[in-house]
Amino acid sequence: MFNRTILLAGVAGLAVLAGSVSVSADDRGARRHGPKIDFSEVDTNSDGKLSQDELKAHAVARFAKADTDGDGMLSSAELVAQAEARADQARSKRFDRMAERMLNRADDNKDGNLSMEEMMPADRDQARMFDRLDRDDDGAISEQEFAQMQERSKGRGDRDHDQKRGEHRKGDGDHGQGMKWRNAPDNN
């Protein structure tokens, strides 16, 4: 029992230490394993170098932060909580970048907010999208046409299992051309 405790503590310590040195060079997460750590956060004496003492101190601090019950061990619940906190932080950063891109693209008056008018696609693009959905050209979208649109768009975000990252499936030839933001630079 004692050996198992020492082994688990050692493994947890190594995991925290490994996480503390997996410093990511860019904000997009080129290295997807381990938490992203700011170099200056670990370089406590600001000499531009990381000493073994600084790495160890950082690992000890990270371990202590994760050890919420203070028993000197990381339980499964504490490990899960730590992983969930990192995932929430990453998700929040992703949503912040998405909102920034939307504002850069559609905020015509640059007030930092999007009005309903700014959110609406340009009239010609909305008409083109409507025409694509109105398969029988009766000037209205039936429940069946709407259901067909939903079925066609179901898997658009999914990649085939044999498809490599960055590759795209062959589409209807209009992928990415349907909706343009009002007053956005024209790509045509």
RAMO-V976246 format. One record per residue. N is the residue number from 1. SS is DSSP state (alpha for helix, beta for strand, coil for the rest). PHI is phi in radians with two decimals (none if undefined). Layout:
n=N ss=SS phi=PHI
n=N ss=SS phi=PHI
This chain:
n=1 ss=coil phi=none
n=2 ss=alpha phi=-1.10
n=3 ss=alpha phi=-1.11
n=4 ss=alpha phi=-1.14
n=5 ss=alpha phi=-1.08
n=6 ss=alpha phi=-1.10
n=7 ss=alpha phi=-1.09
n=8 ss=alpha phi=-1.09
n=9 ss=alpha phi=-1.12
n=10 ss=alpha phi=-1.13
n=11 ss=alpha phi=-1.12
n=12 ss=alpha phi=-1.10
n=13 ss=alpha phi=-1.09
n=14 ss=alpha phi=-1.13
n=15 ss=alpha phi=-1.11
n=16 ss=alpha phi=-1.17
n=17 ss=alpha phi=-1.09
n=18 ss=alpha phi=-1.07
n=19 ss=alpha phi=-1.13
n=20 ss=alpha phi=-1.30
n=21 ss=alpha phi=-1.82
n=22 ss=coil phi=-1.50
n=23 ss=coil phi=-1.36
n=24 ss=coil phi=-1.58
n=25 ss=coil phi=-1.40
n=26 ss=coil phi=-2.30
n=27 ss=coil phi=-1.25
n=28 ss=coil phi=-1.44
n=29 ss=coil phi=1.44
n=30 ss=coil phi=-0.97
n=31 ss=coil phi=-1.73
n=32 ss=coil phi=-1.57
n=33 ss=coil phi=-1.84
n=34 ss=coil phi=1.37
n=35 ss=coil phi=-1.26
n=36 ss=coil phi=-1.47
n=37 ss=coil phi=-2.12
n=38 ss=coil phi=-1.37
n=39 ss=alpha phi=-0.92
n=40 ss=alpha phi=-1.15
n=41 ss=alpha phi=-1.18
n=42 ss=alpha phi=-1.52
n=43 ss=coil phi=-1.37
n=44 ss=coil phi=-1.15
n=45 ss=coil phi=-1.66
n=46 ss=coil phi=0.96
n=47 ss=coil phi=-1.67
n=48 ss=coil phi=1.40
n=49 ss=coil phi=-2.39
n=50 ss=coil phi=-1.85
n=51 ss=coil phi=-1.57
n=52 ss=alpha phi=-1.08
n=53 ss=alpha phi=-1.11
n=54 ss=alpha phi=-1.13
n=55 ss=alpha phi=-1.08
n=56 ss=alpha phi=-1.14
n=57 ss=alpha phi=-1.07
n=58 ss=alpha phi=-1.16
n=59 ss=alpha phi=-1.10
n=60 ss=alpha phi=-1.08
n=61 ss=alpha phi=-1.12
n=62 ss=alpha phi=-1.13
n=63 ss=alpha phi=-1.09
n=64 ss=alpha phi=-1.08
n=65 ss=alpha phi=-1.14
n=66 ss=alpha phi=-1.30
n=67 ss=coil phi=-1.43
n=68 ss=coil phi=-1.16
n=69 ss=coil phi=-1.61
n=70 ss=coil phi=1.17
n=71 ss=coil phi=-1.58
n=72 ss=coil phi=1.40
n=73 ss=coil phi=-2.35
n=74 ss=coil phi=-1.82
n=75 ss=coil phi=-1.39
n=76 ss=alpha phi=-1.02
n=77 ss=alpha phi=-1.10
n=78 ss=alpha phi=-1.21
n=79 ss=alpha phi=-1.13
n=80 ss=alpha phi=-1.12
n=81 ss=alpha phi=-1.06
n=82 ss=alpha phi=-1.14
n=83 ss=alpha phi=-1.13
n=84 ss=alpha phi=-1.14
n=85 ss=alpha phi=-1.10
n=86 ss=alpha phi=-1.13
n=87 ss=alpha phi=-1.14
n=88 ss=alpha phi=-1.09
n=89 ss=alpha phi=-1.12
n=90 ss=alpha phi=-1.13
n=91 ss=alpha phi=-1.10
n=92 ss=alpha phi=-1.08
n=93 ss=alpha phi=-1.10
n=94 ss=alpha phi=-1.10
n=95 ss=alpha phi=-1.18
n=96 ss=alpha phi=-1.07
n=97 ss=alpha phi=-1.13
n=98 ss=alpha phi=-1.11
n=99 ss=alpha phi=-1.10
n=100 ss=alpha phi=-1.08
n=101 ss=alpha phi=-1.11
n=102 ss=alpha phi=-1.09
n=103 ss=alpha phi=-1.13
n=104 ss=alpha phi=-1.06
n=105 ss=alpha phi=-1.45
n=106 ss=alpha phi=-2.06
n=107 ss=coil phi=-1.38
n=108 ss=coil phi=-1.03
n=109 ss=coil phi=-1.60
n=110 ss=coil phi=0.93
n=111 ss=coil phi=-1.64
n=112 ss=coil phi=1.43
n=113 ss=coil phi=-2.36
n=114 ss=coil phi=-1.95
n=115 ss=coil phi=-1.45
n=116 ss=alpha phi=-1.05
n=117 ss=alpha phi=-1.08
n=118 ss=alpha phi=-1.19
n=119 ss=alpha phi=-1.35
n=120 ss=coil phi=-1.30
n=121 ss=beta phi=-1.19
n=122 ss=coil phi=-0.98
n=123 ss=alpha phi=-0.93
n=124 ss=alpha phi=-1.13
n=125 ss=alpha phi=-1.26
n=126 ss=alpha phi=-1.16
n=127 ss=alpha phi=-1.13
n=128 ss=alpha phi=-1.11
n=129 ss=alpha phi=-1.13
n=130 ss=alpha phi=-1.05
n=131 ss=alpha phi=-1.06
n=132 ss=alpha phi=-1.15
n=133 ss=alpha phi=-1.37
n=134 ss=coil phi=-1.40
n=135 ss=coil phi=-1.11
n=136 ss=coil phi=-1.71
n=137 ss=coil phi=0.91
n=138 ss=coil phi=-1.69
n=139 ss=coil phi=1.45
n=140 ss=coil phi=-2.58
n=141 ss=coil phi=-1.80
n=142 ss=coil phi=-1.35
n=143 ss=alpha phi=-1.06
n=144 ss=alpha phi=-1.16
n=145 ss=alpha phi=-1.11
n=146 ss=alpha phi=-1.14
n=147 ss=alpha phi=-1.11
n=148 ss=alpha phi=-1.12
n=149 ss=alpha phi=-1.09
n=150 ss=alpha phi=-1.10
n=151 ss=alpha phi=-1.13
n=152 ss=alpha phi=-1.14
n=153 ss=alpha phi=-1.57
n=154 ss=coil phi=-0.94
n=155 ss=coil phi=-1.71
n=156 ss=coil phi=-1.06
n=157 ss=coil phi=-1.47
n=158 ss=coil phi=-1.56
n=159 ss=coil phi=-1.72
n=160 ss=coil phi=-1.11
n=161 ss=coil phi=-1.08
n=162 ss=coil phi=-1.62
n=163 ss=coil phi=-1.53
n=164 ss=coil phi=-1.49
n=165 ss=coil phi=-0.99
n=166 ss=coil phi=1.63
n=167 ss=coil phi=-1.48
n=168 ss=coil phi=-2.19
n=169 ss=coil phi=-1.26
n=170 ss=coil phi=-1.23
n=171 ss=coil phi=-1.98
n=172 ss=coil phi=-1.53
n=173 ss=coil phi=1.47
n=174 ss=coil phi=-2.12
n=175 ss=coil phi=-1.06
n=176 ss=coil phi=1.40
n=177 ss=coil phi=-1.83
n=178 ss=coil phi=-1.24
n=179 ss=coil phi=-2.03
n=180 ss=coil phi=-2.16
n=181 ss=beta phi=-1.35
n=182 ss=coil phi=-0.96
n=183 ss=coil phi=1.15
n=184 ss=coil phi=-1.39
n=185 ss=coil phi=-0.99
n=186 ss=coil phi=-1.42
n=187 ss=coil phi=-1.57
n=188 ss=coil phi=-1.37
